[in-house]
């Protein structure tokens, strides 16, 4: 269990929140989080790289020159892998990189990764009503009041899509906005600071509690 201070739009302390998720045992936590990270990164690969072997390259049907008497090395095709424009030996072919992981393990890894970032977690009150129109400058100002360096990598977690917050954050290259129901291990571990609203934190505990 982790106790978090909730800040308001002005950066002042406005209450307390509790983060209580069932996480992996200390001796196996790093291993299961690493497995989930490898799974996510590997499954993101398209696997569409493809090269042609000598049997697939166009041309090469005629023997370039006679077998003997020319003084040159014997050659049967100008599409040999030794020739320019020839086929590729053991080149990549389309393949499936998918790695499987049990659902319970994935969720356990996600909970463990999220709670391990409690020192970098900043909980704020819902601020969508503070932004009646898109203003990137106002969002940056709020983050500064919350004690965040705007140049650091920030993961902003919301309970549902708030259009004005989304429009204000999309122009910031250091800010990534996701929903509480779309958490993933990579974004959690890659961020320098994690900002979540009180209702988003409650939804995280509700959705990922089992």
N, C-alpha and C positions, 0 to 999 in steps of 0.2 A: 504494500500500500504506500502511495506517495501523496503527500499533501501539497497542493499547488495554490499559489496566491493568484487571485483573479484581479485583473486590472481593468479600469474603465477606459473610455475613449481618450481621456486626458492623461492617462498613465498613472493614475492614483489607485491605491489599493481599494478594492470594492468588495472583497469577500474571500472565501476559501472554496476550493474544489478538491475532490479526492480522485486519484487515479488508482484503481484497484483491478488489475487484470491477472488472470492465472497464467503464469509464465513457466518456462522450462527450468529444470534444476540447474544450479550454477555450473556443475561439471559438464552438462550437455548443451547449455545454452548457445555457446559460440558455434558448436558443430551444427546445430539445427538451423540457426540463422544463416550460416554459411551455405548450407545446402539449399535453402530457400532463395538466397541471392544468386547462386549459380544457376538454379532452375529458371529464375526470371530472366537473367541475362542470356542464357542459352536459348530459351524459347523465343527470344526476341529476334534471333537470327532468321533470315529469310530462307537461306539454303538454296538460292537460285543461281549461284555461280556455276558456269558450265563452260567446258572446253571441248574441242573436237579431237577425236583420235585420228590416226592415219586412215582408218576405214571410213571416216565421216567427212574428211576434207575433200573439197571439190577438185577434180583433176587427178593427174598421176597415173592414168591408165596405160600410157605408152612408156616403154623402157627408154630412158634418156639417151643412152648410147649402147653400142654392142658390148657384149660381155668382155671380150678379150681384144687385145691389140691396140688399144688407144693410149695406154700408159696411165690412164686415170683409174681411180678405185672403181670397182664394179658398183653399179647402181641399178635398182629395179624400178624405182619410182621417184619422181621429184616431189612427192608428198611424204617422204620419209621424215621422221622426227629430227633427223640430222640436217635436213634442208630448211632453208628459209621458206616460210609459207607451208611447212609440213605440219603434221599432226602433233599433238601434245602427249607426252608419256605420263601416265598417272595424274592427269590434271583433274581439277574438281568437276564433279557432276552434281546435278540437283539431288539434294538429300534432305531428310527430315531430322532436325536437331532436337526435337521435342524430348524433354526429360519429365518424367512423372514424379509426383510427390503426393502422398495422401492428404486429403482435405484437412484432417485433424492436425497433421504435422505442419501444413502451411499456415493454418490459423494460429497454432502455438508459436511458430517462428515469428509471425507478424506481431502478436501480442508481446513477445519477448523483446523484439527489436524496438517496438514503440515505448515500452516501459523503460528500456535501457537508456533512452534519450531524455529521461525526465529532467536532467540537469539543464538541458537546452530547450525545455518546453515552456512556452509562455501562454498562459490562459487569459483570454480577454472576454469582456462582455460582448454580446452580439451588437455589432456596430453598423448593420446594414441601414438602419434608419438615420444614421449620421451622414449618410452619403446619398442625398436625393438625386444627385447627378454625378456622372463620372468625373473624378478629380484625382489624377495620379499624385499630384503634389500633396493633397490632404492625406492620402493613404501613407505616403512616405513620412509625412510629419507625425502621424499616429505611431508608426513603427519606431521612429526615433524616440518618441515619448515612452514607448514600451521598453526602451533600452536595447534596441536592435540597431546594429550597424547596417544601413541600407545596402552596403556593398557586399555583405555576406549573403550566402545562399539561403533563402528563406522558403520554407514549406508552409503555405497557408491552408488550413483545413476548415471547411465550412460545412454546416449540416445539410444545406441544399444550395442550389445555384442562386446566387444573388447577382442580378444582372449588372447593377451599378458597381459592385465590388469587383466583378469579373472584368468589366470595361476599364476600371481604374488600375487593375493589376496586370492586365495583359501586355502593357507596354514596358513592363519592368523585366529585364532579362534575368535578374537575380531572384525573382519571385515566381514560384510555381503554386498554382491554386488547384486543389483537388477536393473532392467531397469526402465526408467521413466514411461513406460506404465504399470508397474506391482506394483505400489505403494499400500500399505495396511496400515491400521491404527496401527496394532500391531507393525510392524517394525519401523514406524515413532515415536511412543511413547516410544518404548523400547530402542532406541539408545541414547547414551550420546551426540554424535556429528553426524551431517548429512553433508556429503560432496557430492556436486553435481557440474557437469560441467555447463558451460554457455549454451551449446546447450541442455543439459538435463533439465535445468530450463525452457528454452523456450518451450521445448516439453511438460513439465508438465503443463504449462499455456495454451498451445494449446489444449491438450487432455482433461484437467479437467476444462476448462473455463466455460462450460455450467452447 
